Amino acid sequence: MIPSDPAMLLSYVNLKLRDFYGSLDALCDDLDIDEEEIVGKLASIDYHYDKEKNRFV
């Protein structure tokens, strides 16, 4: 289960990307998470996925 609060979600997702996954696609596929939902929630607090850095910035 992923956090519903956008700030907590940001921390959770960036930790997973840093430590376990090479891309947002890989994280979403492995955890069976809707990528658009994550991107939308994090965009609501002005964070966007950076492929080169493999994190939300």
C-alpha positions as CSV (number, residue, x, y, z in Angstrom):
1,M,0.0,0.0,0.0
2,I,1.4,3.4,-1.0
3,P,0.8,6.6,1.0
4,S,-2.1,8.8,-0.1
5,D,-0.7,12.0,1.3
6,P,1.3,13.6,-1.6
7,A,4.3,14.6,0.6
8,M,4.6,11.2,2.0
9,L,4.1,9.7,-1.4
10,L,6.9,11.8,-2.7
11,S,9.3,10.5,-0.1
12,Y,8.1,6.9,-0.6
13,V,8.4,6.9,-4.4
14,N,11.8,8.7,-4.4
15,L,13.2,6.2,-1.9
16,K,12.0,3.2,-4.0
17,L,13.4,4.8,-7.2
18,R,16.7,5.4,-5.6
19,D,17.2,2.1,-3.8
20,F,15.3,-0.5,-5.9
21,Y,14.1,0.6,-9.4
22,G,15.8,2.0,-12.5
23,S,12.7,3.8,-13.7
24,L,9.2,4.9,-12.8
25,D,7.8,2.4,-15.2
26,A,9.6,-0.5,-13.5
27,L,8.4,0.7,-10.0
28,C,4.8,0.9,-11.2
29,D,4.9,-2.4,-13.0
30,D,6.4,-4.3,-10.1
31,L,4.1,-2.8,-7.4
32,D,1.0,-2.8,-9.7
33,I,0.5,1.0,-9.2
34,D,-1.2,3.4,-11.7
35,E,1.6,5.6,-13.0
36,E,-0.8,8.4,-14.0
37,E,-2.2,8.5,-10.5
38,I,1.3,8.9,-8.9
39,V,2.3,11.5,-11.5
40,G,-0.9,13.4,-10.9
41,K,-0.7,13.4,-7.1
42,L,2.9,14.6,-7.2
43,A,2.2,17.2,-9.8
44,S,-0.4,18.6,-7.4
45,I,2.5,19.6,-5.1
46,D,4.6,20.7,-8.1
47,Y,6.9,17.7,-8.4
48,H,7.6,16.1,-11.8
49,Y,9.5,13.0,-12.8
50,D,13.0,13.5,-14.1
51,K,14.1,10.5,-16.2
52,E,17.7,11.4,-16.1
53,K,17.8,11.6,-12.3
54,N,15.2,8.9,-11.9
55,R,13.3,10.8,-9.2
56,F,10.6,13.4,-8.7
57,V,12.0,16.9,-8.5
